[in-house]
Amino acid sequence: MAELMHRLDLVNYQGNPFRVILVPANVTCPNHVTLTDTRPLVEFYDRRFSHTPDGQFVSRYFLTTLLENDSGYGLCLDGGVPAWSLGPGDMRLVRSWLSHNTKG
């Protein structure tokens, strides 16, 4: 099912490489997590670490959460790791990419 997932590689404002994966509804997540909700998800991975083929899993959000409010702010993916943040420009890129890849 991996061919159904879209991937975006980006380097955040701090110079850290990330992979963003759009996981459509009813598709198993790349890290084999069993989901109880069938809404599309967006996963973030740190590409500096090779814990999975996509990098180290950082965070997961519902697609609707990321698209519902384009506040112009960045996103802290994990408050305990300062490198795991996306700036406003990073999030504009992610939201634009998500919007383009979810048009029906």
Phi and psi restraints in degrees (range 20) as a CNS / XPLOR table:
assign (resid 1 and name C) (resid 2 and name N)
       (resid 2 and name CA) (resid 2 and name C) 1.0 -57.4 20.0 2
assign (resid 2 and name N) (resid 2 and name CA)
       (resid 2 and name C) (resid 3 and name N) 1.0 -28.2 20.0 2
assign (resid 2 and name C) (resid 3 and name N)
       (resid 3 and name CA) (resid 3 and name C) 1.0 -65.7 20.0 2
assign (resid 3 and name N) (resid 3 and name CA)
       (resid 3 and name C) (resid 4 and name N) 1.0 -17.3 20.0 2
assign (resid 3 and name C) (resid 4 and name N)
       (resid 4 and name CA) (resid 4 and name C) 1.0 -81.2 20.0 2
assign (resid 4 and name N) (resid 4 and name CA)
       (resid 4 and name C) (resid 5 and name N) 1.0 -15.1 20.0 2
assign (resid 4 and name C) (resid 5 and name N)
       (resid 5 and name CA) (resid 5 and name C) 1.0 -92.0 20.0 2
assign (resid 5 and name N) (resid 5 and name CA)
       (resid 5 and name C) (resid 6 and name N) 1.0 138.3 20.0 2
assign (resid 5 and name C) (resid 6 and name N)
       (resid 6 and name CA) (resid 6 and name C) 1.0 -97.6 20.0 2
assign (resid 6 and name N) (resid 6 and name CA)
       (resid 6 and name C) (resid 7 and name N) 1.0 143.2 20.0 2
assign (resid 6 and name C) (resid 7 and name N)
       (resid 7 and name CA) (resid 7 and name C) 1.0 -125.7 20.0 2
assign (resid 7 and name N) (resid 7 and name CA)
       (resid 7 and name C) (resid 8 and name N) 1.0 140.8 20.0 2
assign (resid 7 and name C) (resid 8 and name N)
       (resid 8 and name CA) (resid 8 and name C) 1.0 -126.9 20.0 2
assign (resid 8 and name N) (resid 8 and name CA)
       (resid 8 and name C) (resid 9 and name N) 1.0 126.1 20.0 2
assign (resid 8 and name C) (resid 9 and name N)
       (resid 9 and name CA) (resid 9 and name C) 1.0 -102.8 20.0 2
assign (resid 9 and name N) (resid 9 and name CA)
       (resid 9 and name C) (resid 10 and name N) 1.0 134.1 20.0 2
assign (resid 9 and name C) (resid 10 and name N)
       (resid 10 and name CA) (resid 10 and name C) 1.0 -145.9 20.0 2
assign (resid 10 and name N) (resid 10 and name CA)
       (resid 10 and name C) (resid 11 and name N) 1.0 161.3 20.0 2
assign (resid 10 and name C) (resid 11 and name N)
       (resid 11 and name CA) (resid 11 and name C) 1.0 -113.5 20.0 2
assign (resid 11 and name N) (resid 11 and name CA)
       (resid 11 and name C) (resid 12 and name N) 1.0 123.8 20.0 2
assign (resid 11 and name C) (resid 12 and name N)
       (resid 12 and name CA) (resid 12 and name C) 1.0 -74.2 20.0 2
assign (resid 12 and name N) (resid 12 and name CA)
       (resid 12 and name C) (resid 13 and name N) 1.0 175.7 20.0 2
assign (resid 12 and name C) (resid 13 and name N)
       (resid 13 and name CA) (resid 13 and name C) 1.0 -60.9 20.0 2
assign (resid 13 and name N) (resid 13 and name CA)
       (resid 13 and name C) (resid 14 and name N) 1.0 -17.1 20.0 2
assign (resid 13 and name C) (resid 14 and name N)
       (resid 14 and name CA) (resid 14 and name C) 1.0 -93.8 20.0 2
assign (resid 14 and name N) (resid 14 and name CA)
       (resid 14 and name C) (resid 15 and name N) 1.0 -2.5 20.0 2
assign (resid 14 and name C) (resid 15 and name N)
       (resid 15 and name CA) (resid 15 and name C) 1.0 89.8 20.0 2
assign (resid 15 and name N) (resid 15 and name CA)
       (resid 15 and name C) (resid 16 and name N) 1.0 14.7 20.0 2
assign (resid 15 and name C) (resid 16 and name N)
       (resid 16 and name CA) (resid 16 and name C) 1.0 -97.5 20.0 2
assign (resid 16 and name N) (resid 16 and name CA)
       (resid 16 and name C) (resid 17 and name N) 1.0 132.6 20.0 2
assign (resid 16 and name C) (resid 17 and name N)
       (resid 17 and name CA) (resid 17 and name C) 1.0 -80.4 20.0 2
assign (resid 17 and name N) (resid 17 and name CA)
       (resid 17 and name C) (resid 18 and name N) 1.0 133.3 20.0 2
assign (resid 17 and name C) (resid 18 and name N)
       (resid 18 and name CA) (resid 18 and name C) 1.0 -125.9 20.0 2
assign (resid 18 and name N) (resid 18 and name CA)
       (resid 18 and name C) (resid 19 and name N) 1.0 154.6 20.0 2
assign (resid 18 and name C) (resid 19 and name N)
       (resid 19 and name CA) (resid 19 and name C) 1.0 -118.7 20.0 2
assign (resid 19 and name N) (resid 19 and name CA)
       (resid 19 and name C) (resid 20 and name N) 1.0 133.4 20.0 2
assign (resid 19 and name C) (resid 20 and name N)
       (resid 20 and name CA) (resid 20 and name C) 1.0 -113.4 20.0 2
assign (resid 20 and name N) (resid 20 and name CA)
       (resid 20 and name C) (resid 21 and name N) 1.0 129.6 20.0 2
assign (resid 20 and name C) (resid 21 and name N)
       (resid 21 and name CA) (resid 21 and name C) 1.0 -121.7 20.0 2
assign (resid 21 and name N) (resid 21 and name CA)
       (resid 21 and name C) (resid 22 and name N) 1.0 126.8 20.0 2
assign (resid 21 and name C) (resid 22 and name N)
       (resid 22 and name CA) (resid 22 and name C) 1.0 -90.8 20.0 2
assign (resid 22 and name N) (resid 22 and name CA)
       (resid 22 and name C) (resid 23 and name N) 1.0 116.1 20.0 2
assign (resid 22 and name C) (resid 23 and name N)
       (resid 23 and name CA) (resid 23 and name C) 1.0 -105.1 20.0 2
assign (resid 23 and name N) (resid 23 and name CA)
       (resid 23 and name C) (resid 24 and name N) 1.0 106.7 20.0 2
assign (resid 23 and name C) (resid 24 and name N)
       (resid 24 and name CA) (resid 24 and name C) 1.0 -62.2 20.0 2
assign (resid 24 and name N) (resid 24 and name CA)
       (resid 24 and name C) (resid 25 and name N) 1.0 162.9 20.0 2
assign (resid 24 and name C) (resid 25 and name N)
       (resid 25 and name CA) (resid 25 and name C) 1.0 -58.8 20.0 2
assign (resid 25 and name N) (resid 25 and name CA)
       (resid 25 and name C) (resid 26 and name N) 1.0 146.3 20.0 2
assign (resid 25 and name C) (resid 26 and name N)
       (resid 26 and name CA) (resid 26 and name C) 1.0 65.4 20.0 2
assign (resid 26 and name N) (resid 26 and name CA)
       (resid 26 and name C) (resid 27 and name N) 1.0 25.5 20.0 2
assign (resid 26 and name C) (resid 27 and name N)
       (resid 27 and name CA) (resid 27 and name C) 1.0 -121.4 20.0 2
assign (resid 27 and name N) (resid 27 and name CA)
       (resid 27 and name C) (resid 28 and name N) 1.0 137.3 20.0 2
assign (resid 27 and name C) (resid 28 and name N)
       (resid 28 and name CA) (resid 28 and name C) 1.0 -66.2 20.0 2
assign (resid 28 and name N) (resid 28 and name CA)
       (resid 28 and name C) (resid 29 and name N) 1.0 135.5 20.0 2
assign (resid 28 and name C) (resid 29 and name N)
       (resid 29 and name CA) (resid 29 and name C) 1.0 -62.5 20.0 2
assign (resid 29 and name N) (resid 29 and name CA)
       (resid 29 and name C) (resid 30 and name N) 1.0 150.7 20.0 2
assign (resid 29 and name C) (resid 30 and name N)
       (resid 30 and name CA) (resid 30 and name C) 1.0 -55.5 20.0 2
assign (resid 30 and name N) (resid 30 and name CA)
       (resid 30 and name C) (resid 31 and name N) 1.0 -33.5 20.0 2
assign (resid 30 and name C) (resid 31 and name N)
       (resid 31 and name CA) (resid 31 and name C) 1.0 -92.5 20.0 2
assign (resid 31 and name N) (resid 31 and name CA)
       (resid 31 and name C) (resid 32 and name N) 1.0 18.2 20.0 2
assign (resid 31 and name C) (resid 32 and name N)
       (resid 32 and name CA) (resid 32 and name C) 1.0 62.7 20.0 2
assign (resid 32 and name N) (resid 32 and name CA)
       (resid 32 and name C) (resid 33 and name N) 1.0 30.4 20.0 2
assign (resid 32 and name C) (resid 33 and name N)
       (resid 33 and name CA) (resid 33 and name C) 1.0 -77.6 20.0 2
assign (resid 33 and name N) (resid 33 and name CA)
       (resid 33 and name C) (resid 34 and name N) 1.0 135.7 20.0 2
assign (resid 33 and name C) (resid 34 and name N)
       (resid 34 and name CA) (resid 34 and name C) 1.0 -83.3 20.0 2
assign (resid 34 and name N) (resid 34 and name CA)
       (resid 34 and name C) (resid 35 and name N) 1.0 124.0 20.0 2
assign (resid 34 and name C) (resid 35 and name N)
       (resid 35 and name CA) (resid 35 and name C) 1.0 -102.6 20.0 2
assign (resid 35 and name N) (resid 35 and name CA)
       (resid 35 and name C) (resid 36 and name N) 1.0 145.3 20.0 2
assign (resid 35 and name C) (resid 36 and name N)
       (resid 36 and name CA) (resid 36 and name C) 1.0 -103.7 20.0 2
assign (resid 36 and name N) (resid 36 and name CA)
       (resid 36 and name C) (resid 37 and name N) 1.0 -3.0 20.0 2
assign (resid 36 and name C) (resid 37 and name N)
       (resid 37 and name CA) (resid 37 and name C) 1.0 -119.3 20.0 2
assign (resid 37 and name N) (resid 37 and name CA)
       (resid 37 and name C) (resid 38 and name N) 1.0 141.2 20.0 2
assign (resid 37 and name C) (resid 38 and name N)
       (resid 38 and name CA) (resid 38 and name C) 1.0 -102.7 20.0 2
assign (resid 38 and name N) (resid 38 and name CA)
       (resid 38 and name C) (resid 39 and name N) 1.0 13.2 20.0 2
assign (resid 38 and name C) (resid 39 and name N)
       (resid 39 and name CA) (resid 39 and name C) 1.0 -75.9 20.0 2
assign (resid 39 and name N) (resid 39 and name CA)
       (resid 39 and name C) (resid 40 and name N) 1.0 149.9 20.0 2
assign (resid 39 and name C) (resid 40 and name N)
       (resid 40 and name CA) (resid 40 and name C) 1.0 -59.8 20.0 2
assign (resid 40 and name N) (resid 40 and name CA)
       (resid 40 and name C) (resid 41 and name N) 1.0 146.5 20.0 2
assign (resid 40 and name C) (resid 41 and name N)
       (resid 41 and name CA) (resid 41 and name C) 1.0 -121.5 20.0 2
assign (resid 41 and name N) (resid 41 and name CA)
       (resid 41 and name C) (resid 42 and name N) 1.0 160.4 20.0 2
assign (resid 41 and name C) (resid 42 and name N)
       (resid 42 and name CA) (resid 42 and name C) 1.0 -126.9 20.0 2
assign (resid 42 and name N) (resid 42 and name CA)
       (resid 42 and name C) (resid 43 and name N) 1.0 124.1 20.0 2
assign (resid 42 and name C) (resid 43 and name N)
       (resid 43 and name CA) (resid 43 and name C) 1.0 -112.1 20.0 2
assign (resid 43 and name N) (resid 43 and name CA)
       (resid 43 and name C) (resid 44 and name N) 1.0 146.6 20.0 2
assign (resid 43 and name C) (resid 44 and name N)
       (resid 44 and name CA) (resid 44 and name C) 1.0 -120.1 20.0 2
assign (resid 44 and name N) (resid 44 and name CA)
       (resid 44 and name C) (resid 45 and name N) 1.0 133.6 20.0 2
assign (resid 44 and name C) (resid 45 and name N)
       (resid 45 and name CA) (resid 45 and name C) 1.0 -128.2 20.0 2
assign (resid 45 and name N) (resid 45 and name CA)
       (resid 45 and name C) (resid 46 and name N) 1.0 143.3 20.0 2
assign (resid 45 and name C) (resid 46 and name N)
       (resid 46 and name CA) (resid 46 and name C) 1.0 -89.9 20.0 2
assign (resid 46 and name N) (resid 46 and name CA)
       (resid 46 and name C) (resid 47 and name N) 1.0 114.8 20.0 2
assign (resid 46 and name C) (resid 47 and name N)
       (resid 47 and name CA) (resid 47 and name C) 1.0 -75.9 20.0 2
assign (resid 47 and name N) (resid 47 and name CA)
       (resid 47 and name C) (resid 48 and name N) 1.0 -7.8 20.0 2
assign (resid 47 and name C) (resid 48 and name N)
       (resid 48 and name CA) (resid 48 and name C) 1.0 -70.7 20.0 2
assign (resid 48 and name N) (resid 48 and name CA)
       (resid 48 and name C) (resid 49 and name N) 1.0 -18.9 20.0 2
assign (resid 48 and name C) (resid 49 and name N)
       (resid 49 and name CA) (resid 49 and name C) 1.0 -119.7 20.0 2
assign (resid 49 and name N) (resid 49 and name CA)
       (resid 49 and name C) (resid 50 and name N) 1.0 140.1 20.0 2
assign (resid 49 and name C) (resid 50 and name N)
       (resid 50 and name CA) (resid 50 and name C) 1.0 -104.1 20.0 2
assign (resid 50 and name N) (resid 50 and name CA)
       (resid 50 and name C) (resid 51 and name N) 1.0 43.9 20.0 2
assign (resid 50 and name C) (resid 51 and name N)
       (resid 51 and name CA) (resid 51 and name C) 1.0 -66.0 20.0 2
assign (resid 51 and name N) (resid 51 and name CA)
       (resid 51 and name C) (resid 52 and name N) 1.0 -29.0 20.0 2
assign (resid 51 and name C) (resid 52 and name N)
       (resid 52 and name CA) (resid 52 and name C) 1.0 -136.4 20.0 2
assign (resid 52 and name N) (resid 52 and name CA)
       (resid 52 and name C) (resid 53 and name N) 1.0 171.0 20.0 2
assign (resid 52 and name C) (resid 53 and name N)
       (resid 53 and name CA) (resid 53 and name C) 1.0 -59.1 20.0 2
assign (resid 53 and name N) (resid 53 and name CA)
       (resid 53 and name C) (resid 54 and name N) 1.0 -23.5 20.0 2
assign (resid 53 and name C) (resid 54 and name N)
       (resid 54 and name CA) (resid 54 and name C) 1.0 -93.6 20.0 2
assign (resid 54 and name N) (resid 54 and name CA)
       (resid 54 and name C) (resid 55 and name N) 1.0 -10.0 20.0 2
assign (resid 54 and name C) (resid 55 and name N)
       (resid 55 and name CA) (resid 55 and name C) 1.0 119.3 20.0 2
assign (resid 55 and name N) (resid 55 and name CA)
       (resid 55 and name C) (resid 56 and name N) 1.0 -163.2 20.0 2
assign (resid 55 and name C) (resid 56 and name N)
       (resid 56 and name CA) (resid 56 and name C) 1.0 -86.9 20.0 2
assign (resid 56 and name N) (resid 56 and name CA)
       (resid 56 and name C) (resid 57 and name N) 1.0 125.0 20.0 2
assign (resid 56 and name C) (resid 57 and name N)
       (resid 57 and name CA) (resid 57 and name C) 1.0 -60.8 20.0 2
assign (resid 57 and name N) (resid 57 and name CA)
       (resid 57 and name C) (resid 58 and name N) 1.0 133.7 20.0 2
assign (resid 57 and name C) (resid 58 and name N)
       (resid 58 and name CA) (resid 58 and name C) 1.0 -114.6 20.0 2
assign (resid 58 and name N) (resid 58 and name CA)
       (resid 58 and name C) (resid 59 and name N) 1.0 -52.2 20.0 2
assign (resid 58 and name C) (resid 59 and name N)
       (resid 59 and name CA) (resid 59 and name C) 1.0 -162.7 20.0 2
assign (resid 59 and name N) (resid 59 and name CA)
       (resid 59 and name C) (resid 60 and name N) 1.0 161.4 20.0 2
assign (resid 59 and name C) (resid 60 and name N)
       (resid 60 and name CA) (resid 60 and name C) 1.0 -140.3 20.0 2
assign (resid 60 and name N) (resid 60 and name CA)
       (resid 60 and name C) (resid 61 and name N) 1.0 139.6 20.0 2
assign (resid 60 and name C) (resid 61 and name N)
       (resid 61 and name CA) (resid 61 and name C) 1.0 -135.9 20.0 2
assign (resid 61 and name N) (resid 61 and name CA)
       (resid 61 and name C) (resid 62 and name N) 1.0 154.1 20.0 2
assign (resid 61 and name C) (resid 62 and name N)
       (resid 62 and name CA) (resid 62 and name C) 1.0 -69.1 20.0 2
assign (resid 62 and name N) (resid 62 and name CA)
       (resid 62 and name C) (resid 63 and name N) 1.0 140.7 20.0 2
assign (resid 62 and name C) (resid 63 and name N)
       (resid 63 and name CA) (resid 63 and name C) 1.0 -53.6 20.0 2
assign (resid 63 and name N) (resid 63 and name CA)
       (resid 63 and name C) (resid 64 and name N) 1.0 -44.8 20.0 2
assign (resid 63 and name C) (resid 64 and name N)
       (resid 64 and name CA) (resid 64 and name C) 1.0 -61.0 20.0 2
assign (resid 64 and name N) (resid 64 and name CA)
       (resid 64 and name C) (resid 65 and name N) 1.0 -33.4 20.0 2
assign (resid 64 and name C) (resid 65 and name N)
       (resid 65 and name CA) (resid 65 and name C) 1.0 -63.1 20.0 2
assign (resid 65 and name N) (resid 65 and name CA)
       (resid 65 and name C) (resid 66 and name N) 1.0 -41.7 20.0 2
assign (resid 65 and name C) (resid 66 and name N)
       (resid 66 and name CA) (resid 66 and name C) 1.0 -76.7 20.0 2
assign (resid 66 and name N) (resid 66 and name CA)
       (resid 66 and name C) (resid 67 and name N) 1.0 -26.4 20.0 2
assign (resid 66 and name C) (resid 67 and name N)
       (resid 67 and name CA) (resid 67 and name C) 1.0 -97.2 20.0 2
assign (resid 67 and name N) (resid 67 and name CA)
       (resid 67 and name C) (resid 68 and name N) 1.0 -16.1 20.0 2
assign (resid 67 and name C) (resid 68 and name N)
       (resid 68 and name CA) (resid 68 and name C) 1.0 -71.1 20.0 2
assign (resid 68 and name N) (resid 68 and name CA)
       (resid 68 and name C) (resid 69 and name N) 1.0 -27.2 20.0 2
assign (resid 68 and name C) (resid 69 and name N)
       (resid 69 and name CA) (resid 69 and name C) 1.0 -140.2 20.0 2
assign (resid 69 and name N) (resid 69 and name CA)
       (resid 69 and name C) (resid 70 and name N) 1.0 101.0 20.0 2
assign (resid 69 and name C) (resid 70 and name N)
       (resid 70 and name CA) (resid 70 and name C) 1.0 -86.9 20.0 2
assign (resid 70 and name N) (resid 70 and name CA)
       (resid 70 and name C) (resid 71 and name N) 1.0 79.5 20.0 2
assign (resid 70 and name C) (resid 71 and name N)
       (resid 71 and name CA) (resid 71 and name C) 1.0 -77.1 20.0 2
assign (resid 71 and name N) (resid 71 and name CA)
       (resid 71 and name C) (resid 72 and name N) 1.0 -12.1 20.0 2
assign (resid 71 and name C) (resid 72 and name N)
       (resid 72 and name CA) (resid 72 and name C) 1.0 85.4 20.0 2
assign (resid 72 and name N) (resid 72 and name CA)
       (resid 72 and name C) (resid 73 and name N) 1.0 3.6 20.0 2
assign (resid 72 and name C) (resid 73 and name N)
       (resid 73 and name CA) (resid 73 and name C) 1.0 -95.6 20.0 2
assign (resid 73 and name N) (resid 73 and name CA)
       (resid 73 and name C) (resid 74 and name N) 1.0 166.3 20.0 2
assign (resid 73 and name C) (resid 74 and name N)
       (resid 74 and name CA) (resid 74 and name C) 1.0 -82.9 20.0 2
assign (resid 74 and name N) (resid 74 and name CA)
       (resid 74 and name C) (resid 75 and name N) 1.0 -167.7 20.0 2
assign (resid 74 and name C) (resid 75 and name N)
       (resid 75 and name CA) (resid 75 and name C) 1.0 -140.7 20.0 2
assign (resid 75 and name N) (resid 75 and name CA)
       (resid 75 and name C) (resid 76 and name N) 1.0 124.4 20.0 2
assign (resid 75 and name C) (resid 76 and name N)
       (resid 76 and name CA) (resid 76 and name C) 1.0 -86.4 20.0 2
assign (resid 76 and name N) (resid 76 and name CA)
       (resid 76 and name C) (resid 77 and name N) 1.0 113.6 20.0 2
assign (resid 76 and name C) (resid 77 and name N)
       (resid 77 and name CA) (resid 77 and name C) 1.0 -80.2 20.0 2
assign (resid 77 and name N) (resid 77 and name CA)
       (resid 77 and name C) (resid 78 and name N) 1.0 -25.7 20.0 2
assign (resid 77 and name C) (resid 78 and name N)
       (resid 78 and name CA) (resid 78 and name C) 1.0 -159.9 20.0 2
assign (resid 78 and name N) (resid 78 and name CA)
       (resid 78 and name C) (resid 79 and name N) 1.0 114.3 20.0 2
assign (resid 78 and name C) (resid 79 and name N)
       (resid 79 and name CA) (resid 79 and name C) 1.0 -63.9 20.0 2
assign (resid 79 and name N) (resid 79 and name CA)
       (resid 79 and name C) (resid 80 and name N) 1.0 -18.5 20.0 2
assign (resid 79 and name C) (resid 80 and name N)
       (resid 80 and name CA) (resid 80 and name C) 1.0 -87.1 20.0 2
assign (resid 80 and name N) (resid 80 and name CA)
       (resid 80 and name C) (resid 81 and name N) 1.0 -9.0 20.0 2
assign (resid 80 and name C) (resid 81 and name N)
       (resid 81 and name CA) (resid 81 and name C) 1.0 -129.1 20.0 2
assign (resid 81 and name N) (resid 81 and name CA)
       (resid 81 and name C) (resid 82 and name N) 1.0 101.3 20.0 2
assign (resid 81 and name C) (resid 82 and name N)
       (resid 82 and name CA) (resid 82 and name C) 1.0 -56.1 20.0 2
assign (resid 82 and name N) (resid 82 and name CA)
       (resid 82 and name C) (resid 83 and name N) 1.0 -29.6 20.0 2
assign (resid 82 and name C) (resid 83 and name N)
       (resid 83 and name CA) (resid 83 and name C) 1.0 -70.4 20.0 2
assign (resid 83 and name N) (resid 83 and name CA)
       (resid 83 and name C) (resid 84 and name N) 1.0 -16.9 20.0 2
assign (resid 83 and name C) (resid 84 and name N)
       (resid 84 and name CA) (resid 84 and name C) 1.0 -93.8 20.0 2
assign (resid 84 and name N) (resid 84 and name CA)
       (resid 84 and name C) (resid 85 and name N) 1.0 62.3 20.0 2
assign (resid 84 and name C) (resid 85 and name N)
       (resid 85 and name CA) (resid 85 and name C) 1.0 -137.4 20.0 2
assign (resid 85 and name N) (resid 85 and name CA)
       (resid 85 and name C) (resid 86 and name N) 1.0 148.4 20.0 2
assign (resid 85 and name C) (resid 86 and name N)
       (resid 86 and name CA) (resid 86 and name C) 1.0 -116.3 20.0 2
assign (resid 86 and name N) (resid 86 and name CA)
       (resid 86 and name C) (resid 87 and name N) 1.0 132.3 20.0 2
assign (resid 86 and name C) (resid 87 and name N)
       (resid 87 and name CA) (resid 87 and name C) 1.0 -78.7 20.0 2
assign (resid 87 and name N) (resid 87 and name CA)
       (resid 87 and name C) (resid 88 and name N) 1.0 175.1 20.0 2
assign (resid 87 and name C) (resid 88 and name N)
       (resid 88 and name CA) (resid 88 and name C) 1.0 -56.1 20.0 2
assign (resid 88 and name N) (resid 88 and name CA)
       (resid 88 and name C) (resid 89 and name N) 1.0 -41.9 20.0 2
assign (resid 88 and name C) (resid 89 and name N)
       (resid 89 and name CA) (resid 89 and name C) 1.0 -66.2 20.0 2
assign (resid 89 and name N) (resid 89 and name CA)
       (resid 89 and name C) (resid 90 and name N) 1.0 -38.8 20.0 2
assign (resid 89 and name C) (resid 90 and name N)
       (resid 90 and name CA) (resid 90 and name C) 1.0 -60.6 20.0 2
assign (resid 90 and name N) (resid 90 and name CA)
       (resid 90 and name C) (resid 91 and name N) 1.0 -44.8 20.0 2
assign (resid 90 and name C) (resid 91 and name N)
       (resid 91 and name CA) (resid 91 and name C) 1.0 -69.9 20.0 2
assign (resid 91 and name N) (resid 91 and name CA)
       (resid 91 and name C) (resid 92 and name N) 1.0 -32.6 20.0 2
assign (resid 91 and name C) (resid 92 and name N)
       (resid 92 and name CA) (resid 92 and name C) 1.0 -60.7 20.0 2
assign (resid 92 and name N) (resid 92 and name CA)
       (resid 92 and name C) (resid 93 and name N) 1.0 -43.1 20.0 2
assign (resid 92 and name C) (resid 93 and name N)
       (resid 93 and name CA) (resid 93 and name C) 1.0 -62.5 20.0 2
assign (resid 93 and name N) (resid 93 and name CA)
       (resid 93 and name C) (resid 94 and name N) 1.0 -46.7 20.0 2
assign (resid 93 and name C) (resid 94 and name N)
       (resid 94 and name CA) (resid 94 and name C) 1.0 -62.2 20.0 2
assign (resid 94 and name N) (resid 94 and name CA)
       (resid 94 and name C) (resid 95 and name N) 1.0 -46.7 20.0 2
assign (resid 94 and name C) (resid 95 and name N)
       (resid 95 and name CA) (resid 95 and name C) 1.0 -63.7 20.0 2
assign (resid 95 and name N) (resid 95 and name CA)
       (resid 95 and name C) (resid 96 and name N) 1.0 -40.8 20.0 2
assign (resid 95 and name C) (resid 96 and name N)
       (resid 96 and name CA) (resid 96 and name C) 1.0 -63.0 20.0 2
assign (resid 96 and name N) (resid 96 and name CA)
       (resid 96 and name C) (resid 97 and name N) 1.0 -45.1 20.0 2
assign (resid 96 and name C) (resid 97 and name N)
       (resid 97 and name CA) (resid 97 and name C) 1.0 -62.5 20.0 2
assign (resid 97 and name N) (resid 97 and name CA)
       (resid 97 and name C) (resid 98 and name N) 1.0 -44.2 20.0 2
assign (resid 97 and name C) (resid 98 and name N)
       (resid 98 and name CA) (resid 98 and name C) 1.0 -62.5 20.0 2
assign (resid 98 and name N) (resid 98 and name CA)
       (resid 98 and name C) (resid 99 and name N) 1.0 -44.9 20.0 2
assign (resid 98 and name C) (resid 99 and name N)
       (resid 99 and name CA) (resid 99 and name C) 1.0 -60.4 20.0 2
assign (resid 99 and name N) (resid 99 and name CA)
       (resid 99 and name C) (resid 100 and name N) 1.0 -42.9 20.0 2
assign (resid 99 and name C) (resid 100 and name N)
       (resid 100 and name CA) (resid 100 and name C) 1.0 -63.7 20.0 2
assign (resid 100 and name N) (resid 100 and name CA)
       (resid 100 and name C) (resid 101 and name N) 1.0 -37.9 20.0 2
assign (resid 100 and name C) (resid 101 and name N)
       (resid 101 and name CA) (resid 101 and name C) 1.0 -89.6 20.0 2
assign (resid 101 and name N) (resid 101 and name CA)
       (resid 101 and name C) (resid 102 and name N) 1.0 0.8 20.0 2
assign (resid 101 and name C) (resid 102 and name N)
       (resid 102 and name CA) (resid 102 and name C) 1.0 -118.1 20.0 2
assign (resid 102 and name N) (resid 102 and name CA)
       (resid 102 and name C) (resid 103 and name N) 1.0 7.7 20.0 2
assign (resid 102 and name C) (resid 103 and name N)
       (resid 103 and name CA) (resid 103 and name C) 1.0 -69.4 20.0 2
assign (resid 103 and name N) (resid 103 and name CA)
       (resid 103 and name C) (resid 104 and name N) 1.0 131.6 20.0 2
